[in-house]
Every structure is written in structure tokens, then in C-alpha cells.
Amino acid sequence: PQKVTAETPAIQRNRSPIDIWTAVHLATGAVAARLGLSLPITMIAGAIYELAEPTFAFEVFGRGYTEDTYPPETCANQIMDLVALGAGWTLSAGSV
């Protein structure tokens, strides 16, 4: 893979608190609520995923990716992912 620079979308995406994946986390929360998962279980699963995601990105799914080509998310990005997950769950659970 080509080395990324500060202007590369991957860098910008992982440094920004809100990115395209925020919508995915929102939708995932909504699906979890519809499946009957409780909010605590949903949030715990989301937090585990956020902690494990760098391992998945670099070792499982992203063979060939390194921190130079696809940097890890910032803490702010991970927190917003969890906020979106909880918001999606809350919005969906309230519409049942």
C-alpha cells in the first residue's frame, strides 16, 4: 500500500471525531435495539470492538496495512463511535 500523508482520507477519517463510520455505528445501535439487545450489552460489545479494532484492522482484515498506511483512530473518534452506537440504540428503542 502507498504511504499516506496528512491530506489522505484515511488520516483525516481516523483523526476526525465524526466520520462516515459514525453512521454505521448509529445504524448498528438501532439494529441491536431491534434485535432485543439491552443498552448495556450493546455498549459493552461496542467498547470491546473499539478496543480490538486496531488488531482487526492491522492483523486480520488489513493485511499489508501499517500505521503509515492506515493510522489507528483517535480516542475522540472512538468515543464518538460509542456515542453514535448508544444514540442509535436509544432512537430505535424509543420507536418500538
Secondary structure, 3 states (H helix, E strand, C coil): CCCCCCCCHHHHHHHCCCCHHHHHHHHHHHHHHHCCCCHHHHHHHHHHHHHHHHHHHHHHCCCCCCCCCCCCCCHHHHHHHHHHHHHHHHHHHCCC
